[in-house]
C-alpha cells in the first residue's frame, strides 16, 4: 500500500516539474484571437515589424468576373486587403501591390509548404 502511494507522489512531482518547464514556452506563444477584427495588428516591443501574411484559399474566374478569397475575405481586382491592393487574379495565384512593391501569392501556399514531403 505504501509503495503505491510513493509512486503516485513521485508521478505528481514529475508531472508538476514538466508543466513548470513548459509553461514559459506556452505562455509566450502568440495565439490567434478569433474576435480580433480583420487586418488588426498587434504592437510589438522594441520596434519589431509586424509581418502580414496573405493566404489565398480560393480563386473564382468567369468570363465577366474574377474574385479570390484572401485571408477569409472575398476580393476583386482593385480591392485592398490588409494594406495591399489586388492587381491581378490568376487561376492559381493573386498578384498584390503594397508600398510600391509587387508580390504574388499562390493558392494555399502556406499549407502546401507546411505539408511538403522531402
N, C-alpha and C positions, 0 to 999 in steps of 0.2 A: 504494500500500500504506500509506504513511504517512498519507495523508488519511483513510483508513478508520479507522485507529487513533485519530486525533484526534477523529473523530466519535463513536466508541464511548466515549472518555473523557469527552467533553462530555455525552453522554447519561447516563452513570453519575452524573456530578456533578449534573446537573439532577434526576434521579430521587432522589438522596440528599437534595437540598435540599427537594424536595416532601415526601418522607417525614418529614424533620425538622420541617417546618412543620405537618404534620397530626398528629404523634404526641401532643402535649399534648391535643388535642381528642379523639382516640380513647381515650386513657388515662383521661380524666375521665368518659367516658360510663358510666352505670350499666348494667351488664349483668344480665339475669335469671340467677339461679343455679338450674338445674333440680334440684339436690339440696337446696335450701333447703326446710324444712318449710312447709306451707300456713299462712298467717297470720303468718309470721315478719316482724318489722320490723327494719330497719336503724337504728342510732343515727346521727343526723346531727349535724354540728358546729354550734356557735353556737345551739343550742336550736331549730333549724328543725323544723317539724312534718312528720310522715310522712303523705302523702296516700294513703289506702287506696282502691284502685279496685275497683269491683264490675262484673263483666261477666256478664250473663245470656245464656247461649248456648243454652238450651233450656227450654221450658215443657211440662209434661205435665199435661193435665186429663182427669179421668174423673168418673163420677157419684159415686164414693166417695173419690177421692184427688186431691190437687193437689200437684205437685212441680216443682222447677226445678233447673237446673244453674247455679250461681253460682260463678264462679272455679274451674271444673272440679270442683265438689263438688255432689253431689245433696242438696237440702234440701227440707223441707216446712214448712208453717206452724208457727211456734213454734220452729223450729231457729235456731241462731246461726251466722253466717258472718262471720269477721273482726271480731267485736265487735258486729255488727248483727243484731237479731232479725228474722226473716221474719214480717211481719204479714199479708200477703195475696199471693196468686198469681193473676194475671190472664192472659188469653190471650197478651198481648204485652208484659207487664211484671210486675215484682215490687215490692211495697211493703215497705220496711225501716224499722226504727227503731233509732237509735243515739244514745246520750246524750240521750234525750228528744226527739230531732228525727226527724221522718218524712221519707223521701225515696223516690222511685220510680225504678227502673232499667228502662229499656226493653230488650227483647231485642236483642242485637247493637248496642247504642247506640254503643259505641266504634268499631266497624267502619263503621257507617252514616255517622258524622261524617267518618271518615277518607276515605271514598270518594265523598263528596258532590261532585256536579258543579255548578258555578255558572254 
